[in-house]
Amino acid sequence: MALRTLSSVPARAGGALPAVATAASSSARSVSSSAPRQTEAEHDQHRVRVAPNTAASNGSHKVEHKTAAAGGHSKRTLPSFSMDGKVCVVTGAGRGLGNEMARTLVQSGANELVVLDLVEEQAAAAAKEIEESFVSQGLAPPGEITAVGIGCDVANEESVKAAFQRIKDLFGRVDALVTAAGIVHNYTAEEYPTEKIRQLMDINVMGTWFCALEASKLMPNGGSIILIGSMSGSIVNIPQPQTPYNFSKSAVRHMGRSLAVEWAKRDIRVNVISPGYMCTALTKAVLATNPILDSAWHSAIPVGRMGDPADLGGAVVYLASDASRYTTGSEIVIDGGYTAV
């Protein structure tokens, strides 16, 4: 049976910030040994250049969505990688990395997709666009894909419960969940407003927790939960200061391991994908105005480029599909070798 499958595509270079308000995140540790070591004064000068704020994009920077050629991948493919027949839910999928991951699942055969994002209108528009893009490219006939957008504040437990009740009413179950919603701020520890730390933890940690719990209730026959962490969960970012973001991703990392053990007997797999610096519309906007940060990030990545959102696709499909049925409690770091240095 011919199915849509993920095709390998050449990745393109670019720049990206660790996380966005509705997307997965990444991070950095240090510049490579070949780069000159910055003095404390240079660090302070850099921090003045980066105004503390929530990461955001005005929409003027675009990232191309890479899909297979019309007709999909026609070569022999391991059947267990197919997402055919699976109900998939992706948080933070209105744009950014979450949106790319949602497309990847559909490209690999999923016909039932739920896009969760803070604003329902944006979630619904993203879901509609995903449906239409596959139809227009000849990758699916009209009506084959059912993509639904649902508004959900992942930091609010009642909002999450309501969203997953709607998913239950629509599809009856969840087979795969990807928690891509997250935010990042850049403040020094001394300047970091406490209310913003709480906001970050509520979204990055508690939002992940709430969604994992509700999804697990809709997995009576097992399923896969993929928590989007960051390489920041195991290293320290330089030169941008973001300590709370880093420890929020450490929490997600260990949450994944702990839930994997607790839910193993229920046949629910829980794994973590930890991206490095990825090229999104947000990071393009940030790096376009900050050459110091651009240089520091690029010089520290062994492969010499930022990751393309499509570089995450293979890991997402592997962990969401039956190909990973013996994989749980694991972390896949996709960072171009950054954390290996």
PyMOL commands that set and color helices and strands:
alter all, ss='L'
color gray80, all
select helices_A, chain A and resi 40-49+79-81+96-107+120-136+157-171+189-191+194-217+231-233+243-266+281-288+291-299+309-320+322-324+338-340
alter helices_A, ss='H'
color red, helices_A
select strands_A, chain A and resi 87-91+112-117+146-151+176-179+223-228+268-275+331-334
alter strands_A, ss='S'
color yellow, strands_A
deselect
rebuild
show_as cartoon
